[in-house]
Structure formats: structure tokens, C-alpha cells
Amino acid sequence: MDTNEIERYESAMDLRERTIGEQQRKTLEGYAKEIFSALGMDMDTPSTIDTPKRFIKALIEATEGYDGDPNLLKTFDAECHGGSDCSLAQIIQGPIPFHALCEHHVLPFYGNVYIGYIANEQIIGLSKLTRLVNLFSRRFAVQERIGQQVADLLEKSTEAEGIAVYIEAHHMCMEMRGVREREPLTRTTVWRGSYARDAALRSEFLASIKEGHDGR
């Protein structure tokens, strides 16, 4: 990749510059302590005295996707190049476990992602598909957006003939508060290119997911 390609690729990652100095960290810990105390937590016990510090550190780690992943810049030449011999050759990966923080309530949602794509000129290493999911799930997020972002960046990096993303997740904002549903499962799909046009491809992709569920 040349410099311009790298810049466009990094732009597709939607990176955010995050510099949290020691003084700002202490300020954030002070806010956290005030909130926890107001909600009823005793902040002067041996187990809670460092809770604000641990909480801020955990939030930073849980949202490290904003920092990007340079390993995602690497792609490889495909074995076939979009001809009739590979027009239906799906690459399917999953389940890819993920955890994210809902941007509405800053409560976790978690589940699995399945990715399918039909290669054109470039392919991406299988481990990079997990990195793709981690990049966008380790942020303040919504489930639908994660699927769209994964598809966008995969399309940008490989120019795939078709892309499919299926996500199923449990949302703690529904289980811990509000309606308090018991184990609801939210499912979202993204279809691009050949998958959007070909119902048979979608059926094959979804059947592969079902086989994975049945085999667990």
C-alpha cells in the first residue's frame, strides 16, 4: 500500500486520537468515585477504595478499538480472481465472540459474529477477521453499526465480490434494566454485492451458521 492508500484505509477504521494523561485520569477517577458514592457504594472499604481506578482502566481497555489495528493493513493475492470458477466460493468464519459497550446505557452486549465473503483480487488472513470484529466492538457501539463497519472495512481492504455479516447478541440493557427480558437474542445481518443479489448464497451462509450452532 502507498501512503494515500494507508490513509484511506485508516480513515475507514474511524480512528480517534486518545491521549489520557495522568492528571486527566485522576480527574476521571474522582468523577467515578463521586458517582459510585451517590449510588450507594461505600468507597472506604479495602475492596472498593481502588474501584474508581480499576473502573477507568477497564473502560479504557474496553474501548481500545478507537486506537486502530495496524495488522489489518495486510492482505494477500487471491487464488482465483472473480471468474466463474470461484464466483460461489464463500469464505466463512465464525462464531467470532465479541463484547461491546452499548453507547445508549454504557452496559455490555455480547455474542457472536459470523462473516462470509467471496474473494476478488485480495483476501485477508482468517485471524484478521477476528481483528476486524475486535476493532469495532471494542468501542461504544450499537449492534447494527458493528455489522456495517465490519462490512465496510472488509470491502475496502479486499474489494470482495460479496460480503455477509451476521451478528447475534445478548444486551444487558434489556436484561438488567427496563423490560428485564430473560436472555433475549438480537440478530442483525448485512448483505453486500453477490449476497444482496443471490438468495442461494444467503441461504448457504445462514445454513453454515446453523450447522455451527448444531455442532456445539
C-alpha positions, 0 to 999 in steps of 0.5 A: 500500500502507498501512503494515500492508500494507508490513509484511506484505509485508516480513515475507514477504521474511524480512528480517534486520537486518545491521549489520557494523561495522568492528571486527566485520569485522576480527574476521571477517577474522582468523577467515578468515585463521586458517582459510585458514592451517590449510588450507594457504594461505600468507597472506604472499604479495602475492596472498593477504595481502588474501584474508581481506578480499576473502573477507568482502566477497564473502560479504557481497555474496553474501548481500545478499538478507537486506537486502530489495528495496524495488522489489518493493513495486510492482505494477500493475492487471491487464488482465483480472481472473480471468474466463474470458477470461484464466483460461489466460493464463500469464505466463512468464519465464525462464531467470532465472540465479541463484547461491546459497550452499548453507547445508549446505557454504557452496559455490555452486549455480547455474542457472536459474529459470523462473516462470509465473503467471496474473494476478488483480487485480495483476501485477508488472513482468517485471524484478521477477521477476528481483528476486524470484529475486535476493532469495532466492538471494542468501542461504544457501539450499537449492534447494527453499526458493528455489522456495517463497519465490519462490512465496510472495512472488509470491502475496502481492504479486499474489494470482495465480490460479496460480503455477509455479516451476521451478528447475534447478541445478548444486551444487558440493557434489556436484561438488567434494566427496563423490560428485564427480558430473560436472555433475549437474542438480537440478530442483525445481518448485512448483505453486500454485492453477490449476497444482496443479489443471490438468495442461494448464497444467503441461504448457504451462509445462514445454513453454515451458521446453523450447522455451527450452532448444531455442532456445539 
